[in-house]
Amino acid sequence: MATKKQLEKKLQELTDSLDAVPTEFKADIQKEIDETQAELAKLGAPASMPQAPQGSSQFLQSMMSTLSAVMASSSNSGADTPQVREIIKDYLNVDKVKLSELDQSVLDEIKKNQEIILQIPAFSKEIVVSQATANIPNFYQIIDDVIAGNNVYLIGEAGGGKTYTAEQIAKALGREYVTLNCSQYTSPLEILGGQSVEGFKQGKLIDCWKNGKILIMDEMPKLDPNTAGLFNDALAKSSKTKPNSEAKINSANTEEPPIERSNNFAIIATGNIYPNEPPAPQYRGNNQQDLSLLDRFSGSVYYTEFDRKTDEITTRFKFLYDFLVGNYYEYISAKANNQSLPTPRGLRTVIESINAKNLALVSYRTNISFRVAFEYELVRAIAKRKGLPVIENGKTLASTFKSYMVAFRSSQDTVNQLMNATKYTDKYINNLVEDNIDLILSGKDGFLSSLNPILEKSASGTFERYADFYVAETKIEK
């Protein structure tokens, strides 16, 4: 319970802010003023003993009884906030709250945010991860593979979350990871080590093998096939079916004896194609690899695909999800099941329907890029409502779409198809942005209703963050 002094201070602050807030928020401020005045009025009367509501749990009855006893013995109007907190703390140290005593809404919230404990068979390994991480496709299988020492290969389209998945696996296992960005220019020096202008340099493969790290071979098929062969010995000896003492490889240091494998070593490779396939047109930088390399990943190859929840998180706003993703998942499902295809809606779905993926994709990175552009417009709108000077020629959603369309400049027919299907003209995009900014700035309820379902219950604090964004004042000298 707040003290009289605290309530008087709060009332003064609310009254002072009433004239400064936008019109749409005045009613909320006035309501809080009335409630604060009512609380002050109650303090003018003798304090009554707190009573537990009818039908309360045994825990609540006991708690209220304790508070009543303290208030009855107090010479003032009652226990202040610090006293109440101390009473509750002392009580809970003895009598723990039972699940049966919690409100269902609290139980639902706990269930939504609870951690998941993975019991790994045969390896006695307990791993705690968030539900968001556990929803990564094939997450459980990849965990098993890494613990067993199986080499994992993740295949998927650009921007589909392959590297992100590998990093989350390493974090879930509590292991350090090292990323090797593979290309035709990746050298033996970077892999095994050797003499450099700065002296002897330890290779990334040797570092991970010796020190128990996970090596992420990002875009493995881009390696020159001869360079890729440098991994064969380690890939062949990574499995835990052999003891560490029997799994040794050589570094580039001729004076160093064969190195025993650390128990925590693992390799996760990523790529856009199956390594022994000729590269597709959109992935010309890949090289067809030797079958012996692929065999070392046998049984642990996973295709990573776009995920609806990740799309919702990265686009954040409902209108952006519809703009960029649309009915992609329904379209792909119908296509896979030889059903009649729905009319494509959303940029990614339209690109899929006109077979233009060799020119551009709507990846998670694309989602974030478009979302940030819209958020710039949102922040400028907030600044203008505060009367701040704003330069209007900054980044916008419409300008971001124009920049994205540069990817299709080699095929005017594709541009025409895409524009006819989406109708994404400057006027359409600007109206879309204006409507959603109005919705968001109508208040916190409007903001929450603008979000994708997965974010509605967890992103209320973001509304205040937008209001606090700094908008620089720009002066142009004549």
N, C-alpha and C positions, 0 to 999 in steps of 0.2 A: 504494500500500500504506500503510495507517495505521500510525503508530508505536506502540510499546508503551505510551507515555503516553496517547495518544489512545484506544487500546482499553481501558485501565484506567479512564479517565474514562467512556467509554461504558458499560462494564459496571456501574459504580457507579450511573449514572443509570437504567439499565434495572432494576437490583435495587431501587432506591428506589421506582420507579414501579409495581412489581409488585402491591403491596397496594392501590394507589389506583385502578387501572383496574377497569371492570366485569368480571364473571366471564367473559363471552363473549370477552374479549380477552386473558385471562391466558395461554392456551396459546400465542398468537402472541408475547407478550412473553417467555415462558420459552424458546421456540425461538430467539429472537434472542439471549438470554443464553447459551444453549448454544453457538451459532455464534461468539459473541464470545470465549468461553472457549477454544474450539478454535483461534481465530486467535492468541490470546495464547500458547497452548501451542506453536504452530509457531515463534513468535519466540524461544522458549527454545533451539531447535536451530540449528546453523549454517545460514546462508541458502544456499539452493541457487540455481544460476543458472536464470533463467527460460528455458523452452523453448517454442517454438511447437508447437501441437498438430499431430498427424500430418495431412498433406494441406492444411496452411495455405497461404494465398496468398503470393506473393512479397513483397507489402507487409508482411504479418505476420512473415514470416521475417526480413526486414531490420530491422524494428522490434525484435524480440526479440534479435537479434544485437547491436544498439546498446545495449539495456538491459543485456545480459549483460556487455558490455565495461565499462560504467560501474560495475556492481556489483563486478566483479572488481578494479577499481582503488580501491574505497572501503575505508576503514579501519573503517567501521561495519558493521552487519548488512546494509546495502543502501541503494539510493537511496530517499529519502523522496518523499512525494507531490508537492511543488513541483518536485523534480528531474525526476521522471517526466513531469510536464506540460510542462516546458521541453524535454525530449528530443523528445516527440511534436510539440510546436509547431515546433521546428527542422526535424524530419524532413519535416513536411507542407509547410513553406515551399519545399522542394526537390522532393520526390516526392509528387504529388497522388494521392489515393485514386481508383481507377478503379471505375466502376459494376460491372464484372465481379468485383470483389473484395468487394462488399457482400453480406451475407446477404439472402435473399429477403424476410424479414420487414421489413428496413430499406427495401428497394426498394418494398415495398407501402405502407409508411407515407409515403415520399416521394411516391409517386404519388397517394395519397389527399389530401395537403395541398399539392400543387404548385399554383403559380399558372398561370393560362391566359393566353396572349398572343394577343390578337385582332389580326389583320392586316386593316386596313380597306382594301378595294380603292379605288384611284383617289385616296385622300386621304392616303396615306403616313402614317397614324396608327397607332402601336402603343400598345395599351392593355392594362395588366396588371390582372387582377381575380382575386379568390378564386373557387374552385369554387362556393361557396355563392351568391355574387352572380351568377355565370354561369348558375346554374340558374333564375333568375327567368324566368318565361314571357315570350317575345318580346324578351328582353334584347338579343340581337344585332341584330335588326331596328330596335329603338328607337335603339340606338347609331348605326347607319347614318343613320337619319332625322335625329337631332340634329346630326350632323356635316354633313349635307347642307343643314341649315337648314329641314327640313320640320317643320311644326307637328304635334305628337303629341297625340292624345287617348286617354286610358285610361278605359275604362268597366268598371264592376264593382260588385258589391254592397258595402254598407258594411262596413268592416273587412277587405276582401279584399286589401289591400296596394297600392292604387293610388299613394298618396302616397309610401309606402316605396320603390316601384319608381322613381318620378321622382327621389327623393333619391339612390338608389344609382347611377342613370345619371349624375347630376351629379358625384358623388364619383369614379366610374370615369373620367370625362373630366377630372378635376382642375379643375372649374369651380365657382365660387361660385354659390349659388342663393338666390333670394328667393321666399318663399311669399306669394301673395295669397289670403287666405281670402274666397272669393266669397259674396255674399249679395245680397238685394234692397237692402241698405243700403250696399253698396260704392259709394263716391263717385268722381267724376272726379278729385277732389283726390288720392285714394290711387293712382289709375292714372297720370294725366298730370302731377299736381302743381298748385300754385297757392298763392294767399295764404291763410295760416292765422293764428291769433292770435299765433303765434310767428314770423311772417314767411313768406317764400316757402319752400314745401316741395316737394322733388323727388318726382315720382311713381315708383312701383315699376317701371312699364313703361319709363319714360325712363331710370331708373338701370340697368336690365338692358341696354337697347338701346345705351346709351352706353358702359358699362363691361364688356361682355362677360360677363354673367351669364345663368344659366338662370332664367326666370320660371316658377314652378309655379303655375298657376291652379287652386287646389284647389276642387272642386265648382263648376266653371264654369257648369253649367246653372242655378244659383241666382241668377245675375246678372239684373238687370232687362234685358230685351232692348235697350232704348235705351242703357243703360250698356255692354252688351257690344259695341255698335257702335263704341265708342272704340278697340277693339283691331283693327278691320278693316284699317286702313292698315298697321300693323306686321305683322299676320299675312300680308298680301298681299306684303310686301316682305322676308320673312324668308329666302326660298330663296336658296341660294348660286349659283343659275343666273345671278343678276345680281351684278356686282361691288359691293362695299360703297359705293363712291363714287356709285353710282346708286340706292342704297337709303337714303332719308332720310325722317324723320318730324318732326313739330313737337311741341314740348312746350307747356305752358301759359304759358311765359314768352315774352311777345310780343317781348321784346328779344333773344331767343336765336335764331340762324339755324337752319334745318333741320339735324337731327342725323344724322350718318352712322352707319350700323349697324356695330357692332363685329363682328369676324369670329366671336367666340365666343357671340354672342347666340343664344338658342333659347327656345322656349315649349313646355312640357309641361302640358297641361290634364287634369284628372280630373273624373269625374262618375259618377253612378249610372244615368243614362239617356242614350239617344241624343238630342242636343240638339233635334232637330225633332219629337220624339215627345211626346205629352201625358204628364205624369208619372204613374207608377203610384201607387196609394194610399199605399204606405209611403214615397214620396218626394214628398209634397205641396209641399215647399218649393222644388221645381224649377220653372223656367219654360220654356215651349216657345220655342226660339230661332229666329231668322231663318235661312233656308236659306243665305244668303250667309256666315254665320259658319261653319256646318258645312262648306261647300265649301272653306274655307281649311285644313281638316284632312284633306281628301280623300286617301285612299291611306295614311294613317298613323293609322288608328283601330284600337285593340287592346282586346279584351275580356280583363280580368284575372279569373282564377278562383282559388278556393281551391287551395292547393298542399299535397300530402301531407307533403313534407319540412318546410315551414314549420309545419304543424300539429304535427308530431312535436317540433320545436324549442320551440314555444311552450307545449305541454302538458307537455313534459319526461318525465312518467311514463307508463308503459304503461297503467295503470288509468285515468288521466285522459284519455288519448287515446280509450280505449274508451268512457269515460263521456260525453265531449263530442262526439267525431267519429264513433266507431263504424265502421260499414261504409258511410260516406257515399260514398266514391269508387266502390265496387262498385255501390251503389244508383244513382248518377248515370249510370254507364256503361251499366247495364242499361236505364235509362229512355231514354237517348239512342239506344240500338240496338233499341228496341221489344222487349226481352227480358222474360221473367218477372222481376218485382222480388223481390229477397230481402227477408226480414222485416227491417224497419228496426231498427237498433241504434245507440244513441248519440243524444244530445240533438239535434245538428244534423240527423241523418238523419230522426229522428222528426218534427221541425218541417217538414222538406221533404215528408215523406209525408202530413202532414195539412194542407198548404198554409197554414201559419201564419207564413210569412216576412214578411207585412205587419205582424206584431206584434213580432217579435224575431228576431235572428240569433245564431248562434254564430260570432262573428268571432275573429280573432287576439287582439283585446283581451279577448274573453270567455275565451279559453284562458288568458291570462296572469292574469286576475283570479281564476279558479278555482284556478290553480296556486299563486298567492301565498297564498290562503286555506289550502290544504293545507299549505304550507310553514310557516305560523304554527303549525298543529297539530303538525307535526313538531318544530319548535324547542321548543315547550312540553314535548313528550314527552322530548326530550333533557335539558331543564332538570330535569324531575321525577326522571329517573334519576340526576342529579347531586345530588339532595336539595335543590334550590332551591325556594322557595315560588312557586307559579304560580297566577295567577287564571284560573279555568276559563271565564269568560264572554266570552272574546275571540272574534275572527272564526274561523269554522269553515267547512268545505266545505258542511255542511248549511245553515248560515245564509246562505251565498252563493247556494245554489240557491233558497232561499226568496225572497231579494232579486231574483234573476233572474226568478222566476215572476210578480213584480208586473207585468211587461210584458203578461201575459195576463189581467189582472183584468177586462177588459171582456168576456171571453167565457168563461163557466164551462164551456161545452161543450168548448172548446179545452183548458182545464186538465184536464178529465176524460180527454179523448183522450190528452193528453201523459202524464199520470200512469199511465193504464192500459197504455200502450205501453212506458214506461221502468221502471216500478215503483220510482221514485226516492223512496222514503219516507225519513224521518229515520233509522229503524233500519237500512235498507239502506245508506245513505250512511255512517253512523257505523261500521258493521261493515267497510265497504270501507276507510275511513280507518285503522281500527285494524289490519287485516290488513297493509296496506302500510307502516305505521309499524313494525310488528314485523319485516317483511322488511328494511326499510332499516337498522334499528338492530341487525340480526343481524351486521353487519360490512360491510366495503367490498364484498365479493362480493355480498351481498344488495342493497346500494345500487345497484351497477352493473346487476344483473339486473332492477331495478325501472324502469330507464330505457328510453326508446324506442330502437330499434336505431341510429338516426342519431347518438345521443349516447353510446353505451356506451363507445367507445374514446377519447373526448375529455373526459369529464366526471369522471374519478376525483378530481380535486382539489376538486370541489364538495362531496364528503363531509366533508372537513375544514372547509370553510366553514360548513356547517350546525352542526357541533360548536362553532364559535367564535361563533355568533350570541349577542348579548347579550339576556338576558331580565331586564327590569326588575322589581325587587321593589316590589310595590304594597301600601301600607298604607292601610286605611280607618279614619278616625277615628270613634269612637263618639259 
